[in-house]
């Protein structure tokens, strides 16, 4: 059994009062340190109008990180394919795959910020069809040779001006053939995105804000859809995002998690989700009232805060509840000051040097030491 991989996911999340350059510098520092610790994958979100999540082009950020790291695989989570011309996405990502020397990972999604849709003149009702059409065209561009013409409801991609002698009509193909590994982020029960991922043979990337029963529902949905499509449902490809904060004592970890950017992030996300799709996706039991979806609930369900022993017990219970999975992608948020920065970096070190090797050994997986 292969070892469970370590990963980090940044939305990114920063307080709007912080200078953007400082936010990006801190995200860069986090990524470089993660590579030094042996973190295996690193994910960066894309948003265009959100002051709390200020990376509008994860590809640009990742390009800078690729050249300052040695081994970590990285990708956008997700690239908002509904927002961009499929030919632009295909060409940019193929370029980035070569630029990274084949360390690129991909997540395709459609986003959910109403202000992003408004800025680009898109109807949120079209997001699923735009995503499906964009993915279809991107894969065709990567696996076809021009001349071709792909016509859809939202886009037409045509390349018929081919001149082999002059090198015209030759868009780049990815370095990883036929293309980099692709996953789909999911955050709800019975998700259509889960079914689409299974049918396309893409991996599942489950969100950190959802409880264990939703995670179980997602895998069951994925497994059934994959079986129907004739695709393997390989648990070793399942990525699960969790908010994990470690310290030398459980008391310190819990105190920090209740007062640092974890608390700020969950309060902010709860408010945003309540105004949008509703808090059902965050609830372990749909009969819970919205007022029960508070920090006490999150600390017992979605957030793992403690010393290594406490966190190991929580992770093993999650494994027992869900069955095997392939990667734990730890959410990383903002740090407030120098002391908080040290605490976040120490938490990351404890996870990769102590917690994950012990977890892998406990579940009978191969243990890889960073």
C-alpha positions as CSV (number, residue, x, y, z in Angstrom):
1,X,0.0,0.0,0.0
2,X,1.4,3.3,-1.1
3,X,1.9,6.0,1.6
4,X,-0.6,8.8,2.0
5,X,0.8,11.9,0.4
6,X,1.2,15.2,2.2
7,X,-0.1,18.4,0.6
8,X,-1.0,22.0,1.3
9,X,-3.9,24.0,0.0
10,X,-4.0,27.8,0.1
11,X,-7.2,29.5,-1.0
12,X,-5.2,31.8,-0.4
13,X,-6.8,33.5,2.7
14,X,-5.4,36.8,3.9
15,X,-7.0,39.7,5.8
16,X,-7.9,42.5,3.4
17,X,-6.0,45.0,5.5
18,X,-2.7,43.3,4.6
19,X,-0.7,44.6,1.6
20,X,-1.1,42.4,-1.4
21,X,2.7,42.2,-1.9
22,X,3.1,41.0,1.7
23,X,0.3,38.4,1.2
24,X,2.1,37.0,-1.9
25,X,5.5,37.1,-0.2
26,X,4.1,35.0,2.7
27,X,2.5,32.5,0.3
28,X,5.8,32.2,-1.5
29,X,7.7,31.6,1.8
30,X,5.2,29.0,2.8
31,X,5.5,27.1,-0.5
32,X,9.3,27.2,-0.5
33,X,9.4,25.9,3.1
34,X,6.9,23.2,2.2
35,X,9.2,22.0,-0.5
36,X,12.1,21.9,1.9
37,X,10.1,19.7,4.3
38,X,9.2,17.2,1.6
39,X,5.5,18.2,1.1
40,X,4.5,16.4,-2.1
41,X,1.8,18.7,-3.5
42,X,0.8,22.3,-3.2
43,X,-2.5,23.8,-4.4
44,X,-3.4,27.5,-5.0
45,X,-7.0,28.8,-5.5
46,X,-8.1,31.3,-8.2
47,X,-10.5,34.2,-7.5
48,X,-10.9,37.5,-9.3
49,X,-13.0,39.8,-7.1
50,X,-12.5,38.5,-3.5
51,X,-10.5,40.7,-1.1
52,X,-9.9,37.8,1.3
53,X,-8.5,35.5,-1.4
54,X,-6.3,37.6,-3.6
55,X,-4.6,35.4,-6.2
56,X,-6.2,36.0,-9.6
57,X,-3.7,34.0,-11.6
58,X,-2.5,30.9,-9.8
59,X,-0.4,30.0,-12.9
60,X,1.7,33.2,-12.5
61,X,2.2,32.5,-8.8
62,X,3.1,28.9,-9.4
63,X,5.5,29.7,-12.2
64,X,7.5,31.8,-9.7
65,X,7.4,29.0,-7.1
66,X,8.4,26.3,-9.6
67,X,11.7,28.0,-10.1
68,X,12.4,28.3,-6.4
69,X,11.5,24.7,-5.5
70,X,13.0,21.3,-6.4
71,X,10.5,18.4,-6.0
72,X,7.0,19.5,-4.9
73,X,4.2,19.1,-7.5
74,X,1.9,22.0,-7.7
75,X,-1.3,23.2,-9.4
76,X,-4.2,25.6,-9.4
77,X,-7.2,24.4,-7.3
78,X,-9.1,25.0,-9.4
79,X,-8.4,26.8,-12.6
80,X,-11.8,28.4,-13.3
81,X,-12.3,27.0,-16.7
82,X,-15.7,28.6,-17.1
83,X,-14.0,32.1,-16.9
84,X,-11.5,31.6,-19.7
85,X,-11.3,30.7,-23.4
86,X,-10.4,27.0,-23.5
87,X,-7.6,27.6,-26.1
88,X,-6.0,30.1,-23.7
89,X,-6.2,27.7,-20.8
90,X,-4.9,24.8,-22.8
91,X,-1.9,26.8,-24.1
92,X,-1.0,28.4,-20.8
93,X,-1.1,25.1,-18.9
94,X,0.8,23.2,-21.5
95,X,3.5,26.0,-21.3
96,X,3.5,25.8,-17.5
97,X,3.9,22.0,-17.6
98,X,7.1,22.4,-19.6
99,X,8.2,25.3,-17.5
100,X,7.8,23.2,-14.4
101,X,9.7,20.2,-15.9
102,X,6.6,18.1,-15.5
103,X,5.7,18.9,-11.9
104,X,2.3,20.4,-12.8
105,X,-1.0,19.0,-11.3
106,X,-4.4,20.3,-12.3
107,X,-7.8,20.9,-10.8
108,X,-10.7,22.0,-13.0
109,X,-13.7,23.8,-11.6
110,X,-16.1,26.7,-12.0
111,X,-15.9,28.8,-8.9
112,X,-18.8,30.2,-6.9
113,X,-18.3,33.9,-6.3
114,X,-21.3,36.0,-7.7
115,X,-19.0,39.0,-8.1
116,X,-16.6,36.9,-10.3
117,X,-19.5,35.9,-12.6
118,X,-20.8,39.5,-12.7
119,X,-17.4,41.0,-13.7
120,X,-17.1,38.6,-16.6
121,X,-20.7,38.9,-17.7
122,X,-21.6,35.3,-17.0
123,X,-24.8,33.7,-15.8
124,X,-24.2,31.4,-12.8
125,X,-26.7,29.1,-14.3
126,X,-24.3,28.4,-17.2
127,X,-21.3,27.5,-15.0
128,X,-21.7,23.7,-15.2
129,X,-22.2,23.7,-19.0
130,X,-19.4,26.1,-19.5
131,X,-17.1,24.0,-17.4
132,X,-18.0,20.8,-19.2
133,X,-17.6,22.4,-22.6
134,X,-14.3,24.0,-21.7
135,X,-12.8,20.7,-20.3
136,X,-13.9,18.9,-23.5
137,X,-12.2,21.5,-25.7
138,X,-9.0,21.6,-23.6
139,X,-8.6,17.9,-23.7
140,X,-9.2,17.9,-27.5
141,X,-6.6,20.6,-28.0
142,X,-4.1,18.5,-26.1
143,X,-4.8,15.3,-27.8
144,X,-5.5,16.4,-31.4
145,X,-3.4,17.8,-34.2
146,X,-4.6,20.7,-36.3
147,X,-6.3,21.5,-38.5
148,X,-9.5,21.3,-36.4
149,X,-12.6,23.2,-35.4
150,X,-14.4,22.6,-32.1
151,X,-17.8,24.3,-31.9
152,X,-19.8,24.5,-28.8
153,X,-22.6,26.6,-27.1
154,X,-20.1,29.0,-25.4
155,X,-16.9,28.9,-27.5
156,X,-15.6,28.0,-30.9
157,X,-11.9,27.0,-31.1
158,X,-10.7,26.8,-34.7
159,X,-7.2,26.3,-36.0
160,X,-7.0,25.6,-39.7
161,X,-4.0,27.8,-40.8
162,X,-1.4,25.2,-40.6
163,X,2.0,25.7,-42.3
164,X,4.6,23.1,-41.3
165,X,7.4,24.8,-43.1
166,X,6.9,28.1,-41.2
167,X,5.8,26.3,-38.0
168,X,2.3,28.0,-38.0
169,X,-0.6,26.2,-36.4
170,X,1.4,24.3,-33.8
171,X,0.0,25.0,-30.3
172,X,2.1,23.4,-27.4
173,X,1.2,20.0,-26.0
174,X,1.9,19.3,-22.3
175,X,5.1,17.7,-21.3
176,X,3.2,15.0,-19.3
177,X,1.4,12.9,-21.9
178,X,-1.4,12.9,-22.7
179,X,-1.7,15.7,-20.1
180,X,-1.0,16.3,-16.4
181,X,-3.0,14.5,-13.7
182,X,-6.4,16.2,-13.3
183,X,-8.7,16.3,-10.3
184,X,-12.0,18.1,-9.5
185,X,-12.7,19.9,-6.2
186,X,-16.0,19.0,-4.7
187,X,-17.9,20.3,-1.7
188,X,-21.4,18.9,-1.5
189,X,-23.5,15.7,-1.2
190,X,-24.5,14.0,-4.5
191,X,-22.4,16.5,-6.4
192,X,-22.7,16.7,-10.1
193,X,-19.0,17.5,-10.2
194,X,-18.3,14.2,-8.4
195,X,-20.1,12.3,-11.1
196,X,-18.5,14.3,-13.9
197,X,-15.0,13.6,-12.4
198,X,-15.7,9.9,-12.3
199,X,-17.0,9.7,-15.9
200,X,-13.9,11.6,-17.2
201,X,-11.5,9.5,-15.1
202,X,-10.4,12.5,-13.1
203,X,-9.5,12.3,-9.4
204,X,-11.6,13.5,-6.5
205,X,-10.5,16.4,-4.3
206,X,-12.8,16.8,-1.3
207,X,-13.1,20.2,0.4
208,X,-12.0,21.0,4.0
209,X,-15.3,22.6,5.0
210,X,-17.3,19.4,4.8
211,X,-17.9,16.8,7.5
212,X,-17.0,13.1,7.3
213,X,-20.5,12.0,6.3
214,X,-20.4,14.2,3.2
215,X,-16.9,12.8,2.4
216,X,-18.4,9.3,2.6
217,X,-21.3,10.3,0.3
218,X,-18.8,11.8,-2.2
219,X,-16.8,8.6,-2.4
220,X,-19.9,6.5,-2.8
221,X,-21.2,8.7,-5.5
222,X,-17.8,8.8,-7.3
223,X,-17.4,5.0,-7.0
224,X,-20.9,4.3,-8.5
225,X,-20.4,6.8,-11.3
226,X,-16.9,5.4,-12.2
227,X,-18.3,1.9,-12.3
228,X,-21.1,3.0,-14.6
229,X,-18.5,4.7,-16.9
230,X,-16.2,1.8,-16.8
231,X,-13.4,3.7,-15.1
232,X,-11.4,2.6,-12.0
233,X,-12.3,4.1,-8.7
234,X,-8.9,4.2,-7.2
235,X,-8.9,5.3,-3.5
236,X,-5.2,6.2,-3.8
237,X,-6.1,9.1,-6.0
238,X,-8.6,10.6,-3.5
239,X,-7.4,13.9,-2.1
240,X,-9.0,15.1,1.2
241,X,-8.4,18.7,2.4
242,X,-8.5,19.1,6.2
243,X,-7.6,22.0,8.4
244,X,-4.9,20.7,10.7
245,X,-3.0,22.8,13.2
246,X,-0.4,21.2,15.4
247,X,1.6,22.5,18.4
248,X,3.7,20.9,21.2
249,X,0.6,20.7,23.4
250,X,-3.1,20.2,22.5
251,X,-4.0,23.2,24.7
252,X,-1.7,25.5,22.7
253,X,-3.0,24.1,19.4
254,X,-6.6,24.5,20.3
255,X,-6.1,28.0,21.8
256,X,-4.3,29.2,18.7
257,X,-6.8,27.7,16.3
258,X,-9.6,29.5,18.1
259,X,-7.8,32.8,17.9
260,X,-5.7,32.9,14.8
261,X,-6.7,33.0,11.1
262,X,-8.4,29.6,11.3
263,X,-11.2,31.1,13.4
264,X,-11.3,34.1,11.1
265,X,-11.5,32.0,8.0
266,X,-14.2,29.7,9.2
267,X,-16.3,32.6,10.5
268,X,-15.9,34.3,7.1
269,X,-16.6,31.2,5.1
270,X,-19.7,30.4,7.2
271,X,-21.2,33.8,6.6
272,X,-20.5,33.6,2.9
273,X,-21.9,30.1,2.5
274,X,-24.9,30.9,4.6
275,X,-25.7,33.8,2.2
276,X,-25.1,31.6,-0.8
277,X,-25.9,27.9,-1.1
278,X,-26.7,27.5,2.6
279,X,-24.9,25.7,5.5
280,X,-26.1,22.2,4.6
281,X,-22.8,21.3,3.1
282,X,-21.0,22.1,6.4
283,X,-23.4,20.1,8.5
284,X,-22.9,16.6,9.8
285,X,-26.6,16.3,10.4
286,X,-29.0,18.3,8.1
287,X,-31.3,18.7,11.1
288,X,-28.8,20.9,12.8
289,X,-29.8,24.5,13.1
290,X,-27.6,27.1,11.5
291,X,-26.7,28.5,14.9
292,X,-25.1,25.2,15.8
293,X,-22.6,25.6,13.0
294,X,-20.1,27.4,15.1
295,X,-16.5,27.2,16.1
296,X,-17.2,24.5,18.7
297,X,-18.7,22.3,16.0
298,X,-15.9,22.9,13.6
299,X,-13.2,22.1,16.2
300,X,-14.9,18.7,16.8
301,X,-15.6,17.9,13.1
302,X,-13.7,19.8,10.3
303,X,-10.7,21.2,12.2
304,X,-8.0,19.0,13.8
305,X,-6.1,20.9,16.4
306,X,-3.8,19.3,18.9
307,X,-0.4,17.8,19.6
308,X,0.8,15.0,17.3
309,X,-0.8,12.2,19.4
310,X,-4.2,13.9,19.5
311,X,-4.1,14.6,15.8
312,X,-3.0,11.1,15.0
313,X,-6.0,9.7,16.9
314,X,-8.3,12.0,14.9
315,X,-6.8,11.1,11.6
316,X,-7.0,7.4,12.3
317,X,-10.7,7.7,13.2
318,X,-11.3,9.5,9.9
319,X,-9.5,6.7,8.1
320,X,-11.6,4.1,9.9
321,X,-14.7,6.0,9.1
322,X,-14.0,6.7,5.4
323,X,-11.7,3.9,4.3
324,X,-8.4,4.6,2.5
325,X,-7.5,7.8,0.7
326,X,-4.4,9.0,-1.1
327,X,-3.5,12.5,0.1
328,X,-4.1,14.8,3.0
329,X,-4.0,18.4,1.8
330,X,-3.6,20.7,4.9
331,X,-5.3,24.1,4.7
332,X,-3.0,26.9,5.4
333,X,-4.3,30.4,6.2
334,X,-2.9,33.8,7.0
335,X,-0.4,34.5,9.8
336,X,-0.8,37.6,12.0
337,X,2.7,38.4,13.2
338,X,6.1,36.9,13.8
339,X,5.0,34.7,16.6
340,X,2.0,33.4,14.6
341,X,4.3,32.8,11.6
342,X,6.6,30.6,13.7
343,X,3.5,28.7,15.0
344,X,2.2,28.0,11.5
345,X,5.6,26.9,10.2
346,X,6.1,24.7,13.3
347,X,2.7,23.1,12.7
348,X,3.7,22.3,9.1
349,X,7.0,20.8,10.3
350,X,5.3,18.6,12.9
351,X,2.8,17.4,10.3
352,X,5.4,16.3,7.8
353,X,8.2,15.1,10.1
354,X,6.1,13.4,12.8
355,X,2.4,13.1,12.2
356,X,2.2,11.8,8.6
357,X,5.0,9.2,9.0
358,X,3.3,7.8,12.1
359,X,-0.1,7.9,10.4
360,X,1.2,6.0,7.4
361,X,2.9,3.4,9.7
362,X,-0.3,3.0,11.7
363,X,-2.4,2.3,8.6
364,X,0.2,-0.1,7.1
365,X,1.4,2.2,4.3
366,X,4.9,2.7,3.1
367,X,6.6,5.3,5.2
368,X,8.5,8.0,3.4
369,X,10.5,10.3,5.6
370,X,10.9,13.9,4.5
